[in-house]
Amino acid sequence: MILRHLSLVPVNPFQLAALRAIVEVEERRQRGQYPYAVALLRQLRGGSAGRITARDVNRAAPTYCPNNRGGEPKERYLAALDRLIESRGEVCPLPLSGCAVGQYFPDAEHRLRERRFRQQDARCARKDRREDKVRKQTRRRYQTAVAQAGIELAFVTPSALEAWFDRQEKRGIDDDSLVEMVHAWGQQFTGLQGRVFRTGQPLWAMISDARDVLTERSESEQWLDSLMLPNRLAKAG
């Protein structure tokens, strides 16, 4: 009686031979070396008994070439065929080619292909999660650096703005992330309100153009600048 998982209509003679070989071995409990392979080769030559020849092996595994002295011996192919049939196509040892699974067990090939696809999808999903995690960590680090730049800016006077900006450039912070905070910062200092950091230029160009205004501050302006720093205001309170 054919097992339920074998009760199907084979689509090719190799599949039919493989199924019949399994039934033969399991029903007769055949002993000896390479029982599945031997039964398979006999099925492929019409069920006749007799010694297994190189031609039989070549029919079952076209990559076998008995005239190739450097090739794999017949026994290696018999052992591989035996394991292939015994595992119902789940294992395809060398020297058999990968197409042997589809030749003898098309359903197993489909299952293996689907398994590979699922494994590939799982690997891609893990890679995407890792990359997303790295992106989020990078974004958080960048946002932290921008916030730190804003904290430092609150304690910077106009004469020290260029040095502050150089530090932010070395940290890799973009001009676009700094220009608004610099504009807001400039509103509190005499001579900087409303005109220095609102030109539409990159921040580095604005600072370069305003270098004289920033560095050549009078003593009274520098004194007023120092009063505007948070620590000075805290002490005054």
C-alpha positions as CSV (number, residue, x, y, z in Angstrom):
1,M,0.0,0.0,0.0
2,I,1.4,3.4,-1.0
3,L,1.7,5.9,1.8
4,R,-0.6,8.9,1.6
5,H,2.2,11.4,1.0
6,L,3.3,9.3,-2.0
7,S,-0.2,8.8,-3.4
8,L,0.1,11.2,-6.3
9,V,0.4,11.1,-10.1
10,P,4.0,11.6,-11.0
11,V,4.7,14.2,-13.6
12,N,7.9,12.5,-15.0
13,P,9.5,9.1,-15.2
14,F,12.3,10.0,-12.8
15,Q,9.7,11.0,-10.1
16,L,7.8,7.7,-10.7
17,A,11.0,5.7,-10.4
18,A,11.9,7.4,-7.2
19,L,8.5,6.7,-5.7
20,R,8.5,3.1,-6.8
21,A,12.0,2.7,-5.3
22,I,10.8,3.9,-2.0
23,V,7.9,1.6,-2.0
24,E,10.0,-1.3,-3.0
25,V,12.6,-0.8,-0.3
26,E,10.0,-0.1,2.4
27,E,7.7,-3.0,1.5
28,R,10.5,-5.6,1.1
29,R,12.7,-4.2,3.8
30,Q,15.5,-4.7,1.4
31,R,19.0,-5.0,2.9
32,G,22.4,-4.4,1.4
33,Q,24.4,-1.4,0.2
34,Y,22.6,1.5,-1.3
35,P,19.1,-0.1,-1.2
36,Y,17.2,3.0,-2.4
37,A,19.7,3.8,-5.2
38,V,19.7,0.2,-6.4
39,A,15.9,0.0,-6.5
40,L,15.8,3.4,-8.3
41,L,18.2,2.3,-11.0
42,R,16.3,-0.9,-11.5
43,Q,13.1,1.1,-11.9
44,L,14.7,3.4,-14.4
45,R,15.7,0.4,-16.6
46,G,12.2,-1.1,-16.5
47,G,12.3,-3.1,-13.3
48,S,14.8,-5.8,-14.5
49,A,17.3,-7.2,-12.1
50,G,21.0,-7.6,-12.7
51,R,24.3,-5.8,-11.9
52,I,24.2,-2.1,-11.7
53,T,26.3,-0.7,-14.6
54,A,27.9,2.7,-15.3
55,R,25.2,3.3,-17.9
56,D,22.5,2.9,-15.2
57,V,24.2,5.4,-13.0
58,N,24.6,7.9,-15.9
59,R,20.9,7.6,-16.7
60,A,20.0,8.5,-13.1
61,A,22.8,11.1,-12.7
62,P,23.9,12.6,-16.0
63,T,26.9,14.3,-14.4
64,Y,28.4,10.9,-13.8
65,C,31.0,10.1,-16.5
66,P,32.8,6.8,-16.1
67,N,35.4,7.7,-18.7
68,N,36.5,10.7,-16.7
69,R,39.4,9.5,-14.5
70,G,39.4,12.6,-12.4
71,G,35.6,12.4,-11.8
72,E,33.8,11.0,-8.8
73,P,33.5,7.2,-8.6
74,K,30.3,5.3,-9.2
75,E,30.0,4.5,-5.4
76,R,29.9,8.2,-4.5
77,Y,26.9,8.6,-6.9
78,L,25.2,5.6,-5.6
79,A,25.6,6.8,-2.0
80,A,24.3,10.3,-3.0
81,L,21.3,8.8,-4.9
82,D,20.6,6.6,-1.9
83,R,20.5,9.5,0.5
84,L,18.5,11.6,-1.9
85,I,15.8,9.0,-2.2
86,E,15.8,8.0,1.5
87,S,15.3,11.7,2.5
88,R,12.5,12.2,-0.1
89,G,14.5,15.0,-1.7
90,E,15.3,16.9,1.5
91,V,19.0,16.1,1.2
92,C,20.9,16.3,-2.1
93,P,24.5,15.3,-1.4
94,L,27.4,15.9,-3.8
95,P,28.3,14.9,-6.4
96,L,24.7,15.1,-7.5
97,S,23.7,18.4,-9.1
98,G,21.1,20.6,-7.4
99,C,18.6,19.9,-10.2
100,A,18.3,16.2,-9.0
101,V,15.8,17.3,-6.4
102,G,13.5,18.8,-8.9
103,Q,14.0,15.8,-11.2
104,Y,13.0,13.2,-8.6
105,F,11.0,15.1,-6.1
106,P,9.4,18.3,-7.6
107,D,7.3,18.9,-4.5
108,A,10.4,18.8,-2.3
109,E,12.1,21.3,-4.6
110,H,9.2,23.6,-4.3
111,R,9.3,23.3,-0.5
112,L,13.0,23.9,-0.4
113,R,12.6,26.9,-2.7
114,E,9.9,28.3,-0.5
115,R,12.1,27.7,2.6
116,R,15.0,29.6,0.9
117,F,12.7,32.5,0.1
118,R,11.4,32.6,3.7
119,Q,15.0,32.6,5.0
120,Q,15.9,35.3,2.6
121,D,12.9,37.4,3.6
122,A,13.8,36.9,7.2
123,R,17.4,37.9,6.6
124,C,16.3,41.0,4.7
125,A,13.9,41.9,7.5
126,R,16.6,41.6,10.1
127,K,18.9,43.7,8.0
128,D,16.2,46.4,7.6
129,R,15.6,46.4,11.4
130,R,19.3,46.8,12.0
131,E,19.6,49.6,9.5
132,D,16.5,51.3,10.9
133,K,18.0,51.0,14.4
134,V,21.3,52.6,13.2
135,R,19.4,55.4,11.5
136,K,17.4,56.1,14.6
137,Q,20.5,56.1,16.8
138,T,22.3,58.4,14.3
139,R,19.3,60.7,14.3
140,R,19.1,60.8,18.1
141,R,22.8,61.5,18.4
142,Y,22.5,64.3,15.9
143,Q,19.5,65.8,17.7
144,T,21.5,65.6,20.9
145,A,24.4,67.4,19.3
146,V,22.1,70.1,18.0
147,A,20.6,70.6,21.4
148,Q,24.0,70.7,23.0
149,A,25.0,73.4,20.4
150,G,22.0,75.5,21.5
151,I,23.0,75.2,25.1
152,E,26.6,76.2,24.4
153,L,25.4,79.1,22.2
154,A,23.5,80.6,25.1
155,F,26.8,81.2,26.8
156,V,28.6,82.7,23.8
157,T,29.2,86.4,23.2
158,P,29.4,87.8,19.6
159,S,33.2,87.8,19.7
160,A,33.2,84.1,20.3
161,L,30.5,83.1,17.8
162,E,32.9,82.1,15.0
163,A,34.8,79.7,17.4
164,W,31.5,78.2,18.5
165,F,30.5,77.7,14.8
166,D,33.8,76.0,14.0
167,R,33.2,73.5,16.8
168,Q,29.7,72.7,15.4
169,E,31.1,72.2,11.9
170,K,33.7,69.7,13.3
171,R,30.8,67.8,15.0
172,G,29.1,67.5,11.6
173,I,26.1,69.7,12.3
174,D,24.5,71.3,9.2
175,D,24.1,75.0,8.8
176,D,20.3,74.6,8.5
177,S,20.1,73.2,12.0
178,L,21.9,76.2,13.5
179,V,20.7,79.3,11.6
180,E,17.5,79.8,13.4
181,M,19.0,79.5,16.8
182,V,21.8,81.9,15.8
183,H,19.2,84.4,14.5
184,A,17.3,84.1,17.8
185,W,20.6,84.4,19.8
186,G,21.6,87.6,17.9
187,Q,18.4,89.4,18.9
188,Q,19.6,90.0,22.4
189,F,22.9,91.8,21.5
190,T,23.3,95.4,20.5
191,G,24.0,95.9,16.8
192,L,23.0,92.4,15.8
193,Q,19.2,92.6,16.0
194,G,17.4,91.9,12.8
195,R,20.0,92.4,10.1
196,V,23.1,90.2,10.5
197,F,21.7,86.6,10.3
198,R,18.7,87.1,8.0
199,T,20.3,87.4,4.5
200,G,19.3,84.0,3.1
201,Q,23.0,83.0,2.8
202,P,24.6,79.9,4.4
203,L,25.4,80.5,8.0
204,W,29.1,80.3,7.4
205,A,28.8,83.1,4.8
206,M,26.7,85.2,7.2
207,I,29.3,84.8,10.0
208,S,32.1,85.6,7.5
209,D,30.3,88.8,6.3
210,A,29.6,89.8,9.9
211,R,33.1,89.2,11.2
212,D,33.9,92.9,11.8
213,V,30.6,93.4,13.6
214,L,31.2,90.4,15.8
215,T,34.9,90.8,16.6
216,E,35.4,94.6,16.7
217,R,33.0,95.3,19.5
218,S,33.6,98.4,21.7
219,E,34.3,97.9,25.4
220,S,30.9,99.1,26.3
221,E,29.3,96.7,23.8
222,Q,31.4,93.8,25.2
223,W,30.3,94.7,28.7
224,L,26.7,94.7,27.6
225,D,27.2,91.4,25.8
226,S,28.6,89.8,29.0
227,L,25.5,91.0,30.9
228,M,23.2,89.1,28.5
229,L,24.8,85.7,29.2
230,P,22.6,83.4,31.4
231,N,25.2,83.1,34.2
232,R,25.5,86.8,34.5
233,L,21.8,87.2,34.7
234,A,21.7,84.5,37.4
235,K,24.3,86.2,39.5
236,A,22.4,89.5,39.1
237,G,19.3,87.8,40.5
